[in-house]
Amino acid sequence: MSLQDYKGVFVFVQQVDNVITPVSFELIGKGKELANDLDTEVTAVVLGSKIDAMGKGLARHGADRVIMVDDPALEVYTTEPYVHAFTEIINKYKPEVVLFGATAIGRDMAPRVSARVHTGLTADCTKLEINPEDKGLMMTRPAFGGNIMATILCPDHRPQMSTVRPGVMQKLPTNDAAECEVIKEEVAGLSDHMNVEVMEIVKTVAEKMDIQDAKILVSGGRGMASPENFKLLEDLADALGGTISSSRACVDAGWVEKDRQVGQTGKTVRPNLYIACGISGAIQHLAGMEESDVIIAINKDETAPIFNVADFGVVGDVFKILPLFTEAVKKEMATR
């Protein structure tokens, strides 16, 4: 089959308990942009059980078309039924581009789907663009530990597939008046592919806010000197009603958990306020936070690159400044 027979941008819409994950809306926004460059449409593909109500919401977020596979075998995510259903959709509709969120489910599904449709997959992309010359998808991702950015092409096979990290792309403004075509597909024999039985689902409540959901982040770097000093960050974050995050150096040193890491090899964040404490501002870190609304940097090195992106900068000893900062915030909050 000719490459010209493949048309359209498809987005896998991840839902858990019939609630769509935010990265799916982000991918529809990016998919819409790519589709405009290709003069085609963006299609949202939803797999699950009792998912009829999702079509309208996806239209509001920019989908031109929604394809649903509603089957009891898809009520809870298990690998084989989901992979088989999505592969059948690709084989029938032949999209040119397919996007997955780089979540636990997306990372489980995407490589298996790409293998079954005999195409490549670029994982953990941070940038997607259409080449104006040949209309191919340029997929950019960190490589060699985030030290370089690699742009990968898939010129000889279709669809062009990638997983995209949550928080990297931006969702479109909602349009409550938007409507789109909803197609209901049936994939026969999905229950035959259930080679794993889910006996129980245990849900845990996170003690800390996800840094990608936080409106205020107080972030620490190598300049914090030790994990014990992160208590200073926690005190300020608590006073502001935010949470803490960190640079990769602190994660590698074992000072904080991996899910606190901001940057190319961590998470991309866009809080209203980002306070960088003892962070020099390596390009890999800046890529994960430079779109924050307001950035405050505290560092003793006045030449630190973090000051180039900061709205406000304080040159000084972070261990002296943070307690004063926290006390001032508490006094201000007490007057409100």
FENTACOR-V635500 format. One record per residue. N is the residue number from 1. RES is the residue in one small letter. BURIAL is 1 if it has 9 or more other ideal C-beta (glycine too) atoms within 8 Angstrom, else 0. Layout:
n->N res->RES burial->BURIAL
n->N res->RES burial->BURIAL
//
This chain:
n->1 res->m burial->0
n->2 res->s burial->0
n->3 res->l burial->0
n->4 res->q burial->0
n->5 res->d burial->0
n->6 res->y burial->1
n->7 res->k burial->0
n->8 res->g burial->1
n->9 res->v burial->1
n->10 res->f burial->1
n->11 res->v burial->1
n->12 res->f burial->1
n->13 res->v burial->1
n->14 res->q burial->1
n->15 res->q burial->1
n->16 res->v burial->0
n->17 res->d burial->0
n->18 res->n burial->1
n->19 res->v burial->0
n->20 res->i burial->1
n->21 res->t burial->1
n->22 res->p burial->1
n->23 res->v burial->1
n->24 res->s burial->1
n->25 res->f burial->1
n->26 res->e burial->1
n->27 res->l burial->1
n->28 res->i burial->1
n->29 res->g burial->1
n->30 res->k burial->1
n->31 res->g burial->1
n->32 res->k burial->1
n->33 res->e burial->0
n->34 res->l burial->1
n->35 res->a burial->1
n->36 res->n burial->0
n->37 res->d burial->1
n->38 res->l burial->1
n->39 res->d burial->0
n->40 res->t burial->1
n->41 res->e burial->0
n->42 res->v burial->1
n->43 res->t burial->1
n->44 res->a burial->1
n->45 res->v burial->1
n->46 res->v burial->1
n->47 res->l burial->1
n->48 res->g burial->1
n->49 res->s burial->1
n->50 res->k burial->0
n->51 res->i burial->1
n->52 res->d burial->0
n->53 res->a burial->0
n->54 res->m burial->1
n->55 res->g burial->1
n->56 res->k burial->0
n->57 res->g burial->1
n->58 res->l burial->1
n->59 res->a burial->1
n->60 res->r burial->1
n->61 res->h burial->1
n->62 res->g burial->1
n->63 res->a burial->1
n->64 res->d burial->1
n->65 res->r burial->1
n->66 res->v burial->1
n->67 res->i burial->1
n->68 res->m burial->1
n->69 res->v burial->1
n->70 res->d burial->1
n->71 res->d burial->1
n->72 res->p burial->0
n->73 res->a burial->1
n->74 res->l burial->1
n->75 res->e burial->0
n->76 res->v burial->0
n->77 res->y burial->0
n->78 res->t burial->1
n->79 res->t burial->1
n->80 res->e burial->1
n->81 res->p burial->1
n->82 res->y burial->1
n->83 res->v burial->1
n->84 res->h burial->1
n->85 res->a burial->1
n->86 res->f burial->1
n->87 res->t burial->1
n->88 res->e burial->1
n->89 res->i burial->1
n->90 res->i burial->1
n->91 res->n burial->0
n->92 res->k burial->0
n->93 res->y burial->1
n->94 res->k burial->1
n->95 res->p burial->1
n->96 res->e burial->1
n->97 res->v burial->1
n->98 res->v burial->1
n->99 res->l burial->1
n->100 res->f burial->1
n->101 res->g burial->1
n->102 res->a burial->1
n->103 res->t burial->1
n->104 res->a burial->0
n->105 res->i burial->1
n->106 res->g burial->1
n->107 res->r burial->1
n->108 res->d burial->0
n->109 res->m burial->1
n->110 res->a burial->1
n->111 res->p burial->1
n->112 res->r burial->1
n->113 res->v burial->1
n->114 res->s burial->1
n->115 res->a burial->0
n->116 res->r burial->0
n->117 res->v burial->1
n->118 res->h burial->0
n->119 res->t burial->1
n->120 res->g burial->1
n->121 res->l burial->1
n->122 res->t burial->1
n->123 res->a burial->1
n->124 res->d burial->1
n->125 res->c burial->1
n->126 res->t burial->1
n->127 res->k burial->1
n->128 res->l burial->1
n->129 res->e burial->0
n->130 res->i burial->1
n->131 res->n burial->1
n->132 res->p burial->0
n->133 res->e burial->0
n->134 res->d burial->0
n->135 res->k burial->0
n->136 res->g burial->1
n->137 res->l burial->1
n->138 res->m burial->1
n->139 res->m burial->1
n->140 res->t burial->1
n->141 res->r burial->1
n->142 res->p burial->1
n->143 res->a burial->1
n->144 res->f burial->0
n->145 res->g burial->0
n->146 res->g burial->1
n->147 res->n burial->0
n->148 res->i burial->0
n->149 res->m burial->1
n->150 res->a burial->0
n->151 res->t burial->0
n->152 res->i burial->1
n->153 res->l burial->1
n->154 res->c burial->1
n->155 res->p burial->0
n->156 res->d burial->0
n->157 res->h burial->0
n->158 res->r burial->1
n->159 res->p burial->1
n->160 res->q burial->1
n->161 res->m burial->1
n->162 res->s burial->1
n->163 res->t burial->1
n->164 res->v burial->1
n->165 res->r burial->1
n->166 res->p burial->1
n->167 res->g burial->1
n->168 res->v burial->1
n->169 res->m burial->1
n->170 res->q burial->0
n->171 res->k burial->1
n->172 res->l burial->1
n->173 res->p burial->0
n->174 res->t burial->0
n->175 res->n burial->1
n->176 res->d burial->0
n->177 res->a burial->0
n->178 res->a burial->0
n->179 res->e burial->0
n->180 res->c burial->1
n->181 res->e burial->0
n->182 res->v burial->0
n->183 res->i burial->0
n->184 res->k burial->0
n->185 res->e burial->1
n->186 res->e burial->0
n->187 res->v burial->1
n->188 res->a burial->0
n->189 res->g burial->0
n->190 res->l burial->1
n->191 res->s burial->0
n->192 res->d burial->0
n->193 res->h burial->1
n->194 res->m burial->1
n->195 res->n burial->0
n->196 res->v burial->0
n->197 res->e burial->0
n->198 res->v burial->0
n->199 res->m burial->0
n->200 res->e burial->0
n->201 res->i burial->0
n->202 res->v burial->0
n->203 res->k burial->0
n->204 res->t burial->0
n->205 res->v burial->0
n->206 res->a burial->0
n->207 res->e burial->0
n->208 res->k burial->0
n->209 res->m burial->0
n->210 res->d burial->0
n->211 res->i burial->1
n->212 res->q burial->1
n->213 res->d burial->0
n->214 res->a burial->1
n->215 res->k burial->0
n->216 res->i burial->1
n->217 res->l burial->1
n->218 res->v burial->1
n->219 res->s burial->1
n->220 res->g burial->1
n->221 res->g burial->1
n->222 res->r burial->1
n->223 res->g burial->1
n->224 res->m burial->1
n->225 res->a burial->0
n->226 res->s burial->0
n->227 res->p burial->1
n->228 res->e burial->0
n->229 res->n burial->1
n->230 res->f burial->1
n->231 res->k burial->0
n->232 res->l burial->1
n->233 res->l burial->1
n->234 res->e burial->1
n->235 res->d burial->1
n->236 res->l burial->1
n->237 res->a burial->1
n->238 res->d burial->0
n->239 res->a burial->1
n->240 res->l burial->1
n->241 res->g burial->0
n->242 res->g burial->1
n->243 res->t burial->1
n->244 res->i burial->1
n->245 res->s burial->1
n->246 res->s burial->1
n->247 res->s burial->1
n->248 res->r burial->1
n->249 res->a burial->1
n->250 res->c burial->1
n->251 res->v burial->1
n->252 res->d burial->0
n->253 res->a burial->0
n->254 res->g burial->0
n->255 res->w burial->1
n->256 res->v burial->1
n->257 res->e burial->0
n->258 res->k burial->0
n->259 res->d burial->0
n->260 res->r burial->1
n->261 res->q burial->1
n->262 res->v burial->1
n->263 res->g burial->1
n->264 res->q burial->1
n->265 res->t burial->1
n->266 res->g burial->1
n->267 res->k burial->1
n->268 res->t burial->1
n->269 res->v burial->1
n->270 res->r burial->0
n->271 res->p burial->1
n->272 res->n burial->0
n->273 res->l burial->1
n->274 res->y burial->1
n->275 res->i burial->1
n->276 res->a burial->1
n->277 res->c burial->1
n->278 res->g burial->1
n->279 res->i burial->1
n->280 res->s burial->1
n->281 res->g burial->1
n->282 res->a burial->1
n->283 res->i burial->0
n->284 res->q burial->1
n->285 res->h burial->1
n->286 res->l burial->1
n->287 res->a burial->1
n->288 res->g burial->1
n->289 res->m burial->1
n->290 res->e burial->0
n->291 res->e burial->0
n->292 res->s burial->1
n->293 res->d burial->0
n->294 res->v burial->1
n->295 res->i burial->1
n->296 res->i burial->1
n->297 res->a burial->1
n->298 res->i burial->1
n->299 res->n burial->1
n->300 res->k burial->0
n->301 res->d burial->0
n->302 res->e burial->0
n->303 res->t burial->0
n->304 res->a burial->1
n->305 res->p burial->1
n->306 res->i burial->1
n->307 res->f burial->1
n->308 res->n burial->0
n->309 res->v burial->1
n->310 res->a burial->1
n->311 res->d burial->0
n->312 res->f burial->0
n->313 res->g burial->1
n->314 res->v burial->1
n->315 res->v burial->0
n->316 res->g burial->0
n->317 res->d burial->0
n->318 res->v burial->1
n->319 res->f burial->0
n->320 res->k burial->0
n->321 res->i burial->1
n->322 res->l burial->1
n->323 res->p burial->1
n->324 res->l burial->0
n->325 res->f burial->1
n->326 res->t burial->1
n->327 res->e burial->0
n->328 res->a burial->0
n->329 res->v burial->1
n->330 res->k burial->1
n->331 res->k burial->0
n->332 res->e burial->0
n->333 res->m burial->0
n->334 res->a burial->0
n->335 res->t burial->0
n->336 res->r burial->0
//
